[in-house]
Amino acid sequence: MGGAVVAVDSGLVAGSVGSLEDALGLTADQQTAIGFSCGGVAATLSSPLTAATCTSSNYSASRLRIPAEGTEDDVTNPPRIAPRNLFDLGLGVDNLFHSDKAKVRLRFSVINLTNREALYNFLSTFSGTHFVTPRAYQVHLGVTF
């Protein structure tokens, strides 16, 4: 009759930002996309962070896991998209009116139930940067005969 799906993603490899210097070399838009901040000050579209405000001990990225300075390794410790949990919910009935001939199917789904904002991939060679879909509702009505 219905079900819930929990999607757990441990983070795709995002090889383009392996150090503080790589993060500082990003555009303001790219720094904002990864949730880059230094000393509690977040990058914005109009104000990217620079080496003047960032040190190796005061930077972080909320949507990207940058390895500690000097530990980045493409095989054993690559930069990754931050892990995330997403919840989807689906309810439905395959024979709404319990008939033997024409069957009416009704389904309702909520994608990203908690409306979590998360990065899906970053600077991917083939598709660029994408975020997880915001909360979406779907209704399906079908008839089989």
Secondary structure, DSSP 8 states (H G I E B T S, - for coil): -EEEEEEEE---B-TT--SHHHHHTS-HHHHHHTTEEETTEE-BTTB---TTT--TTSEEESSEE---TT--BTTTB--EE--EEEEEEEEEES-TT--SSSEEEEEEEEESTT----EEEEEETTTEEEE----EEEEEEEEE-
